[in-house]
Amino acid sequence: MSKIVATLIAGLFATSAFAQTATAPATAPATKAEVKADHKMAKAEAKEEKADVKADAKLEKKAAEANADVAVAKADADKKKAKAHKKAVKAKADAAADKAEAHADQKAAAAK
């Protein structure tokens, strides 16, 4: 218990020592050169930010164009696939009709 009390008292002494230190003097107003430098720095940061945004916009535009190209290619592939399927269905129907016709001819020849 006495160690705790001793620690608390030491803490009070430490805080009182810091409380009595003089406050820092008020900062002097910025000089014209400092203001100019800050202004130039702000301008440079704004210019850099603008360049970054512009580069990002270009990348997004290229990505959008690439996606559009992929969509067009996909649509063309789907169109070709549908056309090929239509041709295959037509060929299959023609083959079935030819087979039926040949079968009918064969029956007619056998009946004679």
TINURO-872970 format. One record per residue (C-alpha): residue number from 0; residue in one letter; y, x, z. Coordinates in nm, 2 decimals. Layout:
REM TINURO-872970
NUM, A, Y, X, Z
...
REM end
This chain:
REM TINURO-872970
0, M, 0.00, 0.00, 0.00
1, S, 0.24, 0.28, 0.08
2, K, 0.17, 0.44, -0.26
3, I, 0.27, 0.11, -0.43
4, V, 0.59, 0.09, -0.22
5, A, 0.67, 0.45, -0.30
6, T, 0.62, 0.39, -0.67
7, L, 0.85, 0.08, -0.66
8, I, 1.12, 0.28, -0.48
9, A, 1.10, 0.56, -0.73
10, G, 1.13, 0.31, -1.01
11, L, 1.44, 0.17, -0.86
12, F, 1.60, 0.51, -0.83
13, A, 1.51, 0.59, -1.19
14, T, 1.66, 0.27, -1.32
15, S, 1.97, 0.31, -1.11
16, A, 2.02, 0.66, -1.26
17, F, 2.00, 0.52, -1.62
18, A, 2.23, 0.24, -1.53
19, Q, 2.50, 0.47, -1.42
20, T, 2.51, 0.68, -1.74
21, A, 2.82, 0.64, -1.95
22, T, 2.81, 0.41, -2.25
23, A, 2.83, 0.57, -2.59
24, P, 3.18, 0.57, -2.74
25, A, 3.25, 0.31, -2.99
26, T, 3.17, 0.41, -3.35
27, A, 3.47, 0.51, -3.55
28, P, 3.54, 0.30, -3.86
29, A, 3.38, 0.42, -4.17
30, T, 3.57, 0.65, -4.39
31, K, 3.65, 0.56, -4.75
32, A, 3.40, 0.82, -4.87
33, E, 3.12, 0.66, -4.66
34, V, 3.21, 0.31, -4.79
35, K, 3.21, 0.44, -5.15
36, A, 2.87, 0.61, -5.09
37, D, 2.73, 0.29, -4.94
38, H, 2.86, 0.09, -5.24
39, K, 2.71, 0.34, -5.49
40, M, 2.38, 0.33, -5.30
41, A, 2.38, -0.05, -5.31
42, K, 2.45, -0.05, -5.68
43, A, 2.17, 0.20, -5.74
44, E, 1.93, -0.01, -5.54
45, A, 2.03, -0.32, -5.73
46, K, 1.99, -0.14, -6.06
47, E, 1.64, -0.02, -5.96
48, E, 1.55, -0.37, -5.84
49, K, 1.66, -0.51, -6.18
50, A, 1.45, -0.26, -6.36
51, D, 1.15, -0.34, -6.15
52, V, 1.19, -0.71, -6.22
53, K, 1.24, -0.65, -6.59
54, A, 0.92, -0.44, -6.60
55, D, 0.72, -0.71, -6.41
56, A, 0.85, -0.97, -6.65
57, K, 0.73, -0.76, -6.95
58, L, 0.39, -0.72, -6.79
59, E, 0.36, -1.10, -6.72
60, K, 0.47, -1.17, -7.08
61, K, 0.21, -0.94, -7.22
62, A, -0.06, -1.09, -7.00
63, A, 0.04, -1.44, -7.11
64, E, 0.03, -1.34, -7.47
65, A, -0.32, -1.18, -7.42
66, N, -0.44, -1.50, -7.25
67, A, -0.30, -1.71, -7.54
68, D, -0.48, -1.48, -7.79
69, V, -0.80, -1.52, -7.60
70, A, -0.75, -1.90, -7.60
71, V, -0.69, -1.90, -7.98
72, A, -1.00, -1.68, -8.04
73, K, -1.21, -1.90, -7.81
74, A, -1.09, -2.21, -8.00
75, D, -1.17, -2.04, -8.34
76, A, -1.52, -1.95, -8.21
77, D, -1.58, -2.31, -8.09
78, K, -1.46, -2.44, -8.43
79, K, -1.70, -2.20, -8.61
80, K, -1.98, -2.29, -8.38
81, A, -1.93, -2.66, -8.44
82, K, -1.92, -2.60, -8.82
83, A, -2.24, -2.40, -8.81
84, H, -2.40, -2.67, -8.60
85, K, -2.30, -2.94, -8.85
86, K, -2.44, -2.73, -9.13
87, A, -2.77, -2.68, -8.94
88, V, -2.80, -3.05, -8.87
89, K, -2.73, -3.13, -9.24
90, A, -2.99, -2.87, -9.36
91, K, -3.24, -3.01, -9.12
92, A, -3.18, -3.37, -9.24
93, D, -3.21, -3.25, -9.60
94, A, -3.53, -3.07, -9.53
95, A, -3.67, -3.39, -9.36
96, A, -3.57, -3.60, -9.66
97, D, -3.73, -3.34, -9.90
98, K, -4.05, -3.35, -9.70
99, A, -4.05, -3.73, -9.70
100, E, -4.00, -3.73, -10.07
101, A, -4.27, -3.48, -10.13
102, H, -4.51, -3.68, -9.91
103, A, -4.42, -4.00, -10.10
104, D, -4.48, -3.82, -10.43
105, Q, -4.82, -3.70, -10.30
106, K, -4.92, -4.05, -10.20
107, A, -4.82, -4.19, -10.54
108, A, -5.02, -3.92, -10.72
109, A, -5.32, -3.99, -10.51
110, A, -5.30, -4.36, -10.57
111, K, -5.31, -4.31, -10.95
REM end
